[in-house]
Amino acid sequence: FFLMIRRPPRSTQGVSSAASDVYKRQVSTQSTWGYKEAKKFKMLHFTPQQIRGGGKYQHKTKIGNWQEDFILEESKMKDYLKKKDGEKLCISLTEQKLARSLAKAPWSCSVDGVLHFGYKVMLLNTKTNGHLVIDVGDRITGQDEAYAVTTNNKGIGPLTRSVFVITRQSEDDGFTDDVVHYGQKIRIQANRYIFPKTLSLRSCPISPQAYARFSRHQETSMTTELTYDTVWSVEHLDPNQRFPMKSKPVPVGAPVIIEHSGTSHFLASDMVEYRNDFGIEYEVSVHSYATLNKSQSLALEKAGKLNRDLPTKFQNEQNMWTFVTSTNPATDFELIPPEKPKPEELLNIVKKKVLERGMYGIRSLGLMFTLMDKSKNQMLDVEEFYNAMIKYGITIDMEDAKTLVNMCDLNKDGQLNYREFLRMIRGEINENRMKYIDMAYNKLDTNKDGKLTLEDLAGVYDATKHPDVLGGKKTPEQVYGEFLANWDTQVADGIVSVSYTHL
C-alpha cells in the first residue's frame, strides 16, 4: 500500500502568501485583466516564473545577458583610454582648437599707409563692427575641405583666427610693384599659424547644395582649393569714383568694398547670429546690400552722366570693410607654424580617399594618372601629380604634392612613377593571393601564350546573358570589350599580359 499524500498546487509552491494571492486573482480574472490592471495590483514585483512557483534569485545574481554588457563596458573603457592617451577626446580636440585659434598672431604695420601684398591684416565690417574670423572646427558640408567664416565684435585683436594674408592672384596682372590696387585680382588667405594647409576665402553661386546657412545668400568659406571662386578685388566705396580710382593704391584704415570676381557680388556680414564654440558671432556671405532709392540715378540722369555700364547705387554698411593694420612694427613677429603632415600621414589620406571610392577606387586613380601623363612614360612631375590629386578629389597643396613625389622619387629626378605609387597605396600582394591570380589567368588563357585576348575570354565568359545584351542595347562583342577594359593598360589593344595582373 502506498501512502497517498495530497500535494499542494504547483503554482503556489515556494511562493509567499502575497504572491500566491496575486496569482489566484490573476487566474480568476485572466480574461479581463490588462497591463494597467496588472500594474495596479503590483504584479510586476514578481517574475512570471515566481508567480508560477519558481524559485527566487538572490540579490547578487546577475540576470540577463550580463556578459555582453560587461564586455561592452570594458570595450568602452579601453576606447576611452586609447583616445585619452592619443589626445583624441572631444574635449581635448576642442581645447587644442581653442588654443590654436586664440593664440597671438603676427600683425603687419603699414609705413606708407597703403596695402601691400604679403601684409598680415584684419578685416573690420562696418555693420557688425566685427572682425572677419575663421573657425577651423566648423567644417562646411558638401565641400571637400572648407571651413566657416564669421565676424566677431568682441574686440579679439590680432589672433591666428582673425589675421589674414593678402596674396596676388597672378604674377602677370599688369602691376610690377607689391602694392594692392583698386580692381586688382587678389586672394584673401588664412595665416599659416592656424592650419597646416593654405586656406583661401571662397564663394560660389547659390545652388540647392551651396548657400549660406541662415541668410540663404551666397555661401562664403575658407577652402584649400585654388580655383577662380577664391579670387576677389578691392573696389572704391563711392560708385561715382569707382572707375576713376582703378589702378590706384588701396589705403589702409579706409572703408572699401570687396567684390567676388566670379559672381560680381560683394562680401557682406549682417546681424545674423551664428553660434559656435566661440560664442555668438555673425554670419558672413556674399550679397549686394545696395540702397533702394533712385535719387542717385535721377541726379545722374539729370546731369546727363547716367551710364548703364557703371554702378550708381551706394552699398550699405553690410558691404563695407576696412583693412586694419598695426601701428607698432613690433607686432610683426615670427611664430612657429604648425607642423606639416608627414609623408606617411599624407599617404594615409590618399588611401582613405581611395577606399571611399569602393572597388574601383585604385583603378580610377590609375586612370587619372594616365590622363595626366602627357609624355606617356608612366612618370608625373609635381604639377601633373598635384592636378591629378585635385581632380580625383584629394585636397592637398603644392607642398604636400612635393612631399609625396619626393617620397616616391627613387632616382631623385623630380618625377614620380605612378605605377610604383599605386603599388605603395595598395600594398604588396601576398603569395596565397598571387597563386589564385595566376590560376585565374591560366584558366582564361586557353591557348597558353601568356596573353589574354578577346578570343580567350570568348570561351569562358558568356556575355549572351548580360542584361544589356538581352535588352538589345549592346552586342556581346561590346560587352566583351567593356569587360576587358577593366583590365587593359596604357594601350587599349585588347591584350592583357600576365605581368599586368601582378601590378
C-alpha positions in Angstrom: 0.0 0.0 0.0 1.2 3.4 -0.8 0.6 6.4 1.4 -1.3 8.9 -0.7 -0.3 12.5 0.3 -2.1 15.3 -1.4 0.5 17.6 -3.0 -0.2 21.4 -2.9 -0.8 23.0 -6.3 2.4 23.7 -8.2 1.5 27.2 -8.8 1.9 28.1 -5.1 5.0 26.1 -4.1 7.8 28.2 -2.8 5.9 31.4 -3.2 4.9 33.8 -0.5 1.3 34.2 0.5 1.2 37.6 -1.1 2.4 36.2 -4.4 0.0 33.3 -4.1 -2.9 35.7 -3.6 -1.8 37.7 -6.7 -1.6 34.5 -8.7 -5.1 33.4 -7.7 -6.5 36.7 -8.6 -4.7 36.6 -11.9 -6.1 33.2 -12.7 -9.7 34.2 -11.7 -9.6 37.4 -13.8 -7.1 36.4 -16.5 -9.7 37.0 -19.3 -10.5 40.6 -18.2 -7.2 41.9 -16.9 -4.9 44.1 -18.9 -1.5 45.6 -18.5 -2.7 48.6 -16.5 -4.7 46.4 -14.1 -1.7 44.1 -13.6 0.5 47.1 -12.8 -2.2 48.4 -10.4 -2.1 45.2 -8.3 1.7 45.3 -8.4 2.1 42.1 -10.4 5.3 43.4 -11.8 7.0 42.9 -8.5 7.2 39.2 -9.4 8.5 37.4 -12.5 6.2 35.0 -14.3 8.4 32.1 -13.1 8.0 33.2 -9.5 4.2 33.6 -9.8 4.0 30.0 -11.2 6.1 28.6 -8.4 9.7 29.1 -9.4 12.5 29.8 -7.0 13.7 33.3 -6.2 17.0 34.8 -7.1 19.4 36.3 -4.6 20.2 40.0 -4.8 23.7 39.2 -6.1 22.5 37.1 -9.0 23.1 38.7 -12.5 20.0 38.4 -14.7 20.0 38.8 -18.4 22.9 39.0 -20.9 25.3 40.4 -18.3 28.4 39.1 -20.0 27.7 41.1 -23.1 27.1 44.2 -21.1 30.3 43.7 -19.1 32.3 43.2 -22.4 30.7 46.4 -23.8 31.6 48.5 -20.8 35.1 47.1 -20.9 35.4 48.0 -24.6 34.2 51.5 -24.0 36.7 52.0 -21.2 39.6 50.8 -23.5 38.4 53.0 -26.3 38.3 56.0 -23.9 41.8 55.3 -22.5 43.2 55.0 -26.0 41.7 58.3 -27.1 42.8 59.9 -23.9 46.4 58.8 -24.4 46.3 60.0 -28.0 44.7 63.3 -27.1 41.7 62.5 -29.4 38.9 63.0 -27.0 36.3 65.6 -28.0 37.2 67.8 -25.0 40.9 67.5 -25.9 40.3 68.3 -29.5 38.2 71.4 -28.5 40.9 72.6 -26.2 43.6 72.2 -28.9 41.4 74.1 -31.4 40.8 76.9 -29.0 44.4 77.1 -28.0 45.5 77.2 -31.6 42.8 79.7 -32.7 43.2 82.1 -29.8 47.0 82.4 -30.0 48.6 85.7 -30.8 49.5 86.1 -34.5 51.9 88.5 -36.3 50.2 91.7 -37.5 51.8 93.9 -40.2 52.4 97.6 -39.8 51.9 99.8 -42.8 54.5 102.5 -43.0 53.3 104.3 -46.1 49.5 103.9 -45.3 48.7 101.7 -48.3 48.1 97.9 -48.5 50.9 95.6 -49.8 50.9 92.0 -50.8 52.0 89.8 -48.0 50.6 92.0 -45.3 49.0 90.3 -42.4 45.9 92.3 -41.8 42.5 92.2 -40.1 39.2 92.9 -41.9 36.6 95.0 -40.0 33.0 95.1 -41.1 31.1 98.3 -40.6 27.7 96.9 -39.9 28.6 94.3 -37.3 31.7 96.2 -36.0 33.3 92.8 -36.0 36.5 91.4 -37.5 36.5 88.6 -40.0 37.4 85.3 -38.3 37.8 81.6 -39.3 36.6 78.6 -37.3 38.7 75.6 -38.4 36.5 73.3 -36.2 33.3 74.2 -38.2 33.7 72.2 -41.4 31.3 73.1 -44.3 29.4 70.0 -45.5 29.2 69.4 -49.3 32.7 70.5 -50.0 36.0 68.6 -49.9 37.6 70.7 -47.3 36.2 74.1 -46.3 35.6 75.9 -43.0 33.2 78.6 -41.8 34.0 82.3 -41.6 32.1 84.8 -39.4 32.6 88.2 -37.8 33.4 88.7 -34.2 32.6 92.1 -32.5 34.2 91.3 -29.1 37.5 93.1 -29.9 39.5 89.9 -30.0 42.6 91.6 -31.6 45.2 90.0 -33.8 44.8 86.3 -33.3 45.5 83.4 -35.6 41.8 83.1 -36.5 41.4 86.9 -37.2 44.6 87.7 -39.2 44.6 87.2 -42.9 47.3 87.5 -45.6 46.7 89.3 -48.9 48.3 87.5 -51.9 48.4 88.1 -55.6 46.1 86.0 -57.9 48.6 86.1 -60.8 52.0 87.5 -61.3 51.0 88.6 -64.8 48.3 91.0 -63.8 49.9 94.2 -65.3 51.3 95.5 -62.0 55.0 95.5 -61.3 55.1 96.6 -57.6 53.8 94.9 -54.5 51.1 97.4 -53.7 47.5 96.3 -53.8 45.5 98.4 -56.3 41.8 99.0 -56.8 40.4 96.4 -59.3 43.5 94.1 -59.0 42.8 90.4 -58.6 43.8 89.2 -55.1 43.3 86.3 -52.7 42.5 86.6 -49.0 44.2 83.7 -47.3 44.4 82.5 -43.7 47.7 82.8 -41.9 49.9 79.8 -41.8 49.9 79.5 -38.0 46.3 78.3 -37.7 46.2 75.5 -40.2 48.9 73.4 -41.9 47.2 73.8 -45.3 46.7 77.0 -47.3 43.1 78.2 -46.9 41.6 80.9 -49.2 38.4 82.9 -48.9 35.9 81.4 -51.3 32.3 81.9 -52.5 30.2 80.4 -55.3 26.8 81.0 -56.9 23.8 79.9 -54.9 22.6 76.4 -55.7 20.4 73.8 -53.9 23.6 72.3 -52.4 25.5 75.6 -51.6 24.1 78.5 -49.8 24.6 80.5 -46.6 23.4 78.6 -43.5 20.9 81.2 -42.2 20.5 84.1 -44.7 20.5 81.8 -47.8 22.8 84.1 -49.6 26.0 83.0 -51.4 28.0 80.8 -49.1 31.4 82.0 -48.0 34.1 79.8 -46.5 37.8 79.1 -46.3 38.8 76.3 -48.7 42.0 74.5 -49.7 41.1 74.8 -53.4 42.8 77.4 -55.6 40.0 78.0 -58.1 38.6 81.2 -59.6 36.0 81.1 -56.8 38.8 82.3 -54.4 39.6 85.4 -56.5 38.5 88.9 -55.2 39.1 92.5 -56.0 39.0 95.7 -53.8 36.7 98.4 -55.1 36.2 102.1 -54.1 33.2 102.7 -51.9 31.8 105.6 -54.0 30.3 104.2 -57.2 31.0 107.6 -58.9 34.7 107.2 -58.2 35.0 103.5 -58.7 36.1 103.7 -62.3 38.5 106.7 -62.0 40.1 105.0 -59.0 41.0 101.9 -60.9 44.7 101.0 -60.5 45.2 103.4 -57.6 46.7 102.1 -54.4 44.3 100.8 -51.7 44.7 102.7 -48.4 44.5 101.0 -45.0 42.0 102.2 -42.5 39.5 103.4 -45.1 36.2 101.7 -45.9 36.2 99.8 -49.1 34.1 97.0 -50.7 35.4 93.6 -51.7 33.9 92.2 -54.9 33.8 88.5 -55.7 35.2 88.1 -59.2 33.2 85.0 -60.0 29.8 86.5 -59.3 30.3 90.3 -59.2 28.7 90.5 -55.8 30.2 91.9 -52.6 31.5 90.4 -49.4 29.0 91.1 -46.6 28.2 90.5 -43.0 24.8 91.3 -41.3 23.5 91.0 -37.8 22.6 87.3 -38.3 23.6 85.4 -35.3 25.9 82.4 -35.8 26.6 80.3 -32.7 29.8 78.2 -32.5 32.4 77.2 -29.9 33.5 80.9 -29.6 30.0 82.1 -28.6 27.7 84.3 -30.7 29.2 85.6 -33.9 27.7 86.9 -37.1 27.3 85.2 -40.5 29.4 86.2 -43.5 28.1 85.8 -47.0 28.3 87.4 -50.4 25.4 89.6 -51.2 24.9 93.2 -52.6 23.2 95.3 -50.0 22.5 98.3 -52.2 20.4 101.4 -51.4 16.8 101.0 -52.7 16.1 104.7 -53.6 16.6 106.1 -57.0 17.8 109.6 -56.1 21.4 108.9 -57.2 20.2 107.6 -60.6 17.8 110.5 -61.1 20.6 113.0 -60.2 23.0 111.5 -62.7 20.3 111.3 -65.4 19.5 115.0 -64.9 23.2 115.9 -65.2 23.5 113.7 -68.3 26.0 111.3 -66.7 24.0 108.1 -66.4 25.7 105.1 -67.8 24.3 101.6 -67.6 27.7 100.0 -67.6 28.7 101.8 -64.3 27.1 101.2 -60.9 25.2 104.2 -59.5 23.9 102.9 -56.1 25.9 103.0 -52.9 26.4 99.9 -50.9 25.1 99.6 -47.4 27.2 99.1 -44.3 26.9 95.3 -44.6 29.3 95.5 -47.6 31.8 98.0 -46.1 35.1 96.6 -44.9 38.3 98.1 -43.6 41.8 96.7 -43.8 43.2 97.2 -40.4 47.0 97.2 -39.8 49.1 97.7 -36.7 50.7 101.0 -35.7 53.6 99.2 -33.9 56.2 97.4 -36.1 57.0 95.1 -33.2 53.7 93.3 -33.7 55.0 91.7 -36.9 56.9 88.9 -35.2 57.5 85.4 -36.2 55.8 82.3 -34.8 56.5 78.6 -35.3 53.8 77.4 -37.8 52.1 74.1 -37.2 53.9 71.0 -38.4 53.1 69.9 -41.9 51.7 66.4 -42.3 54.3 63.7 -42.5 54.7 61.7 -45.7 53.1 58.6 -44.0 50.1 60.8 -42.9 49.6 62.1 -46.5 49.8 58.6 -47.9 47.1 57.5 -45.4 44.9 60.4 -46.6 45.2 59.2 -50.1 44.5 55.6 -49.1 41.4 56.6 -47.2 40.1 58.5 -50.2 40.7 55.6 -52.5 38.8 53.2 -50.1 35.9 55.6 -50.1 35.6 55.1 -53.8 35.0 51.4 -53.4 36.3 48.5 -55.5 37.2 50.8 -58.4 39.0 53.4 -56.4 42.5 52.3 -57.2 41.6 51.8 -60.9 40.1 55.3 -61.2 43.1 56.9 -59.6 45.3 55.0 -62.1 43.2 56.3 -65.0 43.5 59.8 -63.6 47.3 59.5 -63.6 47.2 58.1 -67.1 45.3 61.1 -68.3 47.7 63.5 -66.7 50.7 61.7 -68.1 51.4 63.9 -71.1 54.7 62.1 -72.1 53.1 58.6 -71.7 56.1 57.3 -69.9 54.3 56.4 -66.6 56.1 59.4 -64.9 54.5 62.5 -63.4 56.1 65.7 -62.3 54.9 67.7 -59.3 52.4 69.8 -61.1 50.9 66.9 -63.0 50.6 64.9 -59.8 49.0 67.8 -58.0 46.4 68.3 -60.7 45.7 64.6 -60.7 45.1 64.6 -56.9 42.8 67.7 -57.2 40.7 66.2 -60.0 40.4 62.9 -58.1 39.0 64.8 -55.1 42.0 64.8 -52.7 42.6 68.3 -51.4 46.3 68.8 -50.9 48.5 71.8 -51.6 51.6 72.0 -53.8 53.9 71.4 -50.8 52.1 68.2 -50.0 52.4 67.1 -53.6 56.1 67.8 -53.5 56.4 65.7 -50.3 54.7 62.7 -51.8 56.7 63.0 -55.1 60.0 63.1 -53.1 58.9 60.1 -51.0 58.4 58.0 -54.2 61.2 59.6 -56.3 63.9 56.9 -56.1 66.3 58.4 -58.6 65.7 62.0 -57.4 64.8 63.4 -60.8 61.8 65.3 -59.6 59.3 62.8 -61.2 57.1 60.1 -59.7 56.5 56.7 -61.2 52.8 56.4 -60.6 52.8 52.6 -61.1 55.1 52.4 -58.0 52.9 54.9 -56.2 49.8 52.8 -56.8 51.7 49.8 -55.6 52.6 51.7 -52.5 49.0 52.6 -51.8 47.6 49.1 -52.4 50.5 47.2 -50.8 52.2 44.1 -52.0 50.1 41.0 -52.9 50.7 38.0 -50.6 51.8 34.7 -52.1 48.5 33.0 -51.5 46.6 35.6 -53.4 49.2 35.7 -56.1 48.6 32.0 -56.6 44.9 32.4 -57.2 45.5 35.3 -59.6 47.8 33.0 -61.6 45.3 30.2 -61.5 42.5 32.6 -62.8 44.8 33.9 -65.5 45.7 30.4 -66.7 42.1 29.5 -66.7 41.3 32.4 -69.0 44.4 32.0 -71.2 43.2 29.0 -73.1 46.0 28.9 -75.7 48.7 29.4 -73.0 50.5 32.1 -75.0 50.8 34.4 -72.0 48.4 37.0 -73.5 44.8 37.3 -72.6 42.7 38.3 -75.6 39.0 38.6 -76.6 39.3 35.2 -78.2 40.4 33.7 -74.9 37.6 35.2 -73.0 35.0 34.1 -75.5 35.3 30.5 -74.3 34.9 31.2 -70.6 32.9 34.5 -70.4 29.3 34.2 -71.6 28.0 37.7 -72.4 24.8 36.5 -74.0 23.1 36.5 -70.7 24.1 40.1 -69.9 21.1 42.4 -69.2 22.1 44.9 -71.9 22.5 42.1 -74.4 19.1 40.6 -73.6 17.6 44.1 -73.8 19.1 44.7 -77.2 21.2 47.7 -76.1 24.6 46.1 -76.7 26.1 43.3 -78.6 28.1 40.5 -77.0 31.3 41.9 -78.5 30.7 45.3 -76.9 30.2 43.6 -73.5 33.4 41.7 -74.1 35.3 44.9 -74.7 33.8 46.7 -71.7 34.8 43.7 -69.5 38.3 43.7 -70.9 38.6 47.5 -70.4 38.7 46.8 -66.7 42.0 45.0 -67.2 43.6 47.0 -70.1 46.7 49.1 -69.6 48.2 52.0 -71.4 47.4 50.8 -74.9 43.8 49.7 -75.5 44.9 46.8 -77.7 42.6 44.2 -76.2 45.6 42.3 -74.7 46.4 41.9 -71.0 49.8 40.4 -70.1 50.4 38.3 -67.1 52.7 40.9 -65.7 49.9 43.4 -65.6 47.8 41.2 -63.3 50.6 41.3 -60.8 50.5 45.1 -60.5 
